[in-house]
Amino acid sequence: MGKISDILKDFTHRPWKLPQTPWHYYQEWNHVLFFHWAVDPEILKPLIPAGLELDTFDGKAWISLVPFTMQKIRPKFLPAFSAVSDFHEINLRTYVSKDGKSGVYFINIEAEKHFSAFLSRNLSGLPYEKALIKRSEGKYSSSNVFKKFALDVEFAIKEDVSEKSELEKFLTERYALFLERKGNLFRYDIHHKEWKIKMLEIKKLHLDYKLPGLDLANKQPDLVHYSDGVEVVAWRKLRV
């Protein structure tokens, strides 16, 4: 883990200034796989809360499945406890904005551990739920029996992407997380150093994620990549 002060000093890649209030949470998003699909905006609009606007790139909205390993998640003044703070996670997200700030909206989040999912859901308000997730070298799999979601991927990590495309920046450089709770919209501001990504070779992909009006079952992604990860600080949620 690097010094948090170094993370906060590295901000020129951000689209807006850092919050002036103290940060409140620390976490690491490690060994990250990105699977992205371009989607007709009209399909995704019913999946996001009123008050958020879909972000589009060249007229297309995007949805992403992001499997990774969460580590060292903790409040600012408490240590991390690996039994709770470290777990595999998969988020299904789309790209939104409100009041000129672009961010992500999580349609679904799956976590490997029951208690981690319970604690994260109740403390953050984000839609965490338990799934059976396994990870090994070059493999990542999950099964969510409640929603009948499934993922089984084998992959190889390739060379660095020396300069990200505008689309890759659009899909990764997001510094706000939006959520809806009891009819109210909230935003978590976050910060990390700029994502460094690598090419990703997919050797095998079985995918079964069905949403209203959208079926990602075995649909090949339009774009994939990998990152070693980022160290993240987050602020308390704000009502927007």
C-alpha positions in Angstrom: 0.0 0.0 0.0 1.3 3.4 -0.9 0.9 6.5 1.3 -2.5 7.9 1.1 -1.0 11.4 1.0 0.7 10.4 -2.3 -2.7 9.2 -3.7 -4.3 12.6 -2.8 -1.4 14.5 -4.4 -1.9 12.8 -7.8 -5.1 14.5 -9.0 -4.4 16.1 -12.4 -6.2 13.4 -14.2 -9.5 14.1 -12.4 -12.3 15.9 -14.2 -13.1 18.0 -11.1 -11.3 19.0 -7.9 -10.9 16.8 -4.9 -13.5 17.3 -2.2 -12.5 19.8 0.5 -13.7 17.6 3.4 -11.6 14.7 4.9 -11.9 11.3 3.2 -13.6 8.6 5.2 -12.9 5.2 3.7 -10.0 3.3 2.2 -10.1 0.2 -0.1 -8.1 -1.5 -2.8 -9.6 -2.8 -6.0 -7.0 -5.4 -7.2 -6.6 -7.8 -10.1 -9.4 -6.3 -12.0 -11.1 -7.7 -15.2 -13.2 -5.4 -17.3 -15.9 -6.6 -19.7 -17.7 -3.9 -21.6 -20.7 -3.9 -23.9 -22.2 -1.1 -26.0 -26.0 -0.9 -25.5 -28.9 1.1 -26.9 -29.5 3.9 -24.3 -33.2 3.1 -24.4 -32.6 -0.4 -23.0 -30.6 0.9 -20.0 -32.8 3.9 -19.1 -35.3 1.8 -17.2 -32.5 0.3 -15.1 -31.3 3.6 -13.6 -33.2 5.8 -11.0 -35.0 9.0 -12.0 -32.7 12.0 -11.7 -29.7 10.3 -13.2 -28.7 10.8 -16.9 -27.1 8.0 -18.9 -23.7 8.9 -20.2 -23.1 7.9 -23.8 -20.1 7.6 -26.0 -20.7 8.2 -29.7 -24.4 7.7 -29.1 -24.0 4.4 -27.3 -24.6 3.7 -23.6 -22.3 1.1 -22.0 -22.7 -1.6 -19.4 -19.7 -3.3 -17.7 -19.2 -6.4 -15.7 -16.2 -5.9 -13.4 -14.8 -8.9 -11.5 -12.0 -8.1 -9.1 -10.6 -8.7 -5.6 -11.5 -6.2 -2.9 -8.8 -5.8 -0.2 -8.2 -3.8 2.9 -11.6 -2.0 2.9 -12.0 0.0 6.1 -13.1 3.2 7.7 -10.4 5.9 8.0 -9.8 5.4 11.8 -10.0 1.6 11.9 -7.6 -1.1 10.7 -8.6 -3.6 8.0 -9.6 -7.1 9.1 -9.0 -9.6 6.3 -11.9 -11.9 7.3 -14.2 -9.0 6.4 -12.1 -6.6 4.4 -10.8 -8.9 1.7 -13.2 -10.7 -0.7 -13.8 -11.3 -4.4 -16.4 -9.0 -5.9 -18.3 -8.6 -9.2 -20.1 -5.4 -10.0 -22.4 -4.8 -12.9 -22.5 -1.1 -13.7 -23.5 1.5 -16.2 -22.3 5.1 -16.7 -24.3 8.1 -15.5 -24.0 11.7 -14.6 -25.8 14.3 -12.4 -25.1 18.0 -12.0 -22.1 17.8 -14.3 -20.4 15.0 -12.4 -20.0 11.7 -14.3 -19.8 8.5 -12.4 -21.1 4.9 -12.2 -24.4 3.4 -11.1 -24.3 -0.2 -9.8 -27.1 -2.3 -11.1 -25.9 -5.3 -9.0 -22.9 -6.1 -6.8 -21.9 -9.7 -5.8 -19.5 -10.5 -3.0 -17.8 -13.7 -2.0 -18.5 -13.5 1.7 -21.9 -13.4 3.5 -20.8 -11.1 6.2 -18.9 -8.8 3.9 -21.9 -8.5 1.6 -24.2 -7.9 4.6 -22.0 -5.2 6.1 -21.2 -3.5 2.9 -24.9 -3.3 1.9 -26.0 -2.0 5.3 -23.2 0.5 5.7 -23.0 1.9 2.2 -26.5 1.3 0.8 -25.0 -0.2 -2.3 -26.7 -3.4 -3.7 -24.4 -6.0 -2.3 -25.5 -9.7 -2.2 -23.8 -13.0 -1.7 -22.6 -15.1 -4.5 -20.3 -18.2 -4.8 -17.1 -16.7 -6.3 -13.8 -18.5 -6.9 -10.6 -17.2 -8.3 -7.3 -18.8 -9.3 -4.5 -18.0 -11.7 -6.1 -17.1 -15.0 -9.6 -18.1 -13.9 -12.6 -16.4 -12.3 -16.0 -18.0 -11.7 -19.2 -17.1 -9.9 -22.7 -18.4 -9.4 -25.6 -16.4 -8.0 -28.4 -18.9 -7.4 -30.9 -16.2 -6.3 -30.7 -14.2 -9.6 -29.4 -17.1 -11.7 -26.3 -15.0 -12.7 -23.2 -17.0 -13.6 -19.7 -16.3 -14.9 -16.9 -18.6 -15.9 -13.9 -17.1 -17.6 -10.3 -18.2 -18.4 -7.9 -15.5 -19.5 -4.4 -14.4 -20.1 -3.0 -11.0 -19.2 -1.1 -9.3 -22.0 0.9 -6.2 -22.6 0.4 -2.8 -21.1 -1.8 -0.3 -22.9 0.6 2.6 -23.2 -2.0 5.2 -23.9 -5.7 4.7 -23.2 -8.2 5.6 -25.9 -10.9 8.1 -25.2 -13.4 5.3 -24.8 -11.2 3.5 -22.3 -10.9 6.7 -20.3 -14.7 7.1 -20.5 -15.1 3.6 -19.0 -12.5 3.8 -16.3 -11.9 7.3 -15.1 -15.0 7.7 -13.0 -14.8 9.5 -9.6 -18.3 9.3 -8.3 -20.6 6.4 -7.3 -24.3 7.1 -7.4 -27.0 5.2 -5.5 -30.8 5.5 -4.9 -32.2 4.7 -1.5 -35.9 5.2 -0.4 -36.5 7.5 -3.3 -33.4 9.7 -2.6 -30.3 10.0 -4.7 -26.8 10.0 -3.1 -23.3 10.3 -4.4 -20.0 8.9 -3.0 -17.0 10.9 -4.2 -13.9 8.7 -4.7 -10.3 9.2 -5.7 -7.5 7.1 -6.9 -4.5 7.4 -9.3 -5.3 7.0 -13.0 -6.1 3.4 -14.0 -3.2 1.6 -15.7 -4.7 -1.1 -18.0 -3.4 -4.1 -19.9 -4.6 -6.0 -22.9 -6.6 -9.1 -22.0 -7.0 -12.4 -23.9 -10.2 -14.3 -23.3 -9.6 -18.0 -23.7 -13.0 -19.1 -22.5 -16.1 -17.2 -21.5 -19.4 -18.4 -20.2 -21.7 -15.6 -19.0 -25.3 -15.6 -17.9 -26.6 -12.2 -16.8 -30.2 -11.5 -17.7 -31.8 -8.1 -17.0 -35.1 -6.6 -18.0 -34.7 -6.0 -21.7 -31.1 -7.0 -21.8 -29.6 -10.5 -22.0 -25.8 -10.7 -21.7 -25.9 -14.5 -21.7 -22.8 -15.6 -23.7 -22.8 -12.2 -25.5 -19.2 -11.4 -26.4 -18.0 -8.1 -24.9 -17.2 -5.2 -27.2 -14.1 -4.4 -25.2 -12.1 -6.1 -22.5 -9.0 -5.2 -20.4 -7.2 -5.9 -17.2 -5.7 -3.8 -14.4 -3.4 -4.7 -11.5 -5.7 -2.3 -9.6 -5.9 1.0 -7.7 -5.8 2.2 -4.1 -9.0 4.2 -3.4 -10.1 6.7 -0.9 -13.8 7.6 -0.6 -15.8 10.3 1.1 -19.1 10.1 3.0 -22.2 9.9 0.8 -23.9 13.1 -0.1 -27.6 13.6 -0.9 -27.9 15.1 -4.4 
